């Protein structure tokens, strides 16, 4: 029996049998895994608190025939600040759903895990624009799963570009003034510059960017299209996000 200890976040949980839970962990060492937590539905269970959605901590699991089983765990952060704010909760639920939809089971990606935890910690503060922060996470997720944008070179001729007014969504990049504008989305030069900054900057530097509602909408249109086009399911949380913005 192989036993492993790893940092992880509970991205999804559901009842399983009479007293058990089935949880999905996004882990530092194993990627995304499904885990049985025996007896975790009971309030007095030692596994109850560490199997709640968004809980971040150290988990000890062992591999069974089909699923992992949770042995024990220790909470690092329960992210209570996210649970008490509808906007923060909606954004955090959305990024958890993105991990669930976009990441292949048991595919190790430690940088994406680090970005995911960083995003949760930053959402748990009041220091950043939540919307731009989530756009940053979307772009890092797209890159980690093979759909990253190249905004430094023309998607067709590959020459270096500093700005553009069109993004080709088949080749995942900006298009220079000399090349054909097709299979993509037009955007303003301001939105291109903002998108380029978000694409390159660490998430904790997003606070330096100050853009208006129109540019935010242009960027959101691009990331939403890429996510909806490249993965098997459309995130249901997008509907709630759009409702919050209205």
Order of alpha helices (4+ residues) and beta strands (2+ residues): beta-beta-beta-beta-beta-alpha-alpha-alpha-alpha-beta-beta-beta-alpha-alpha-alpha
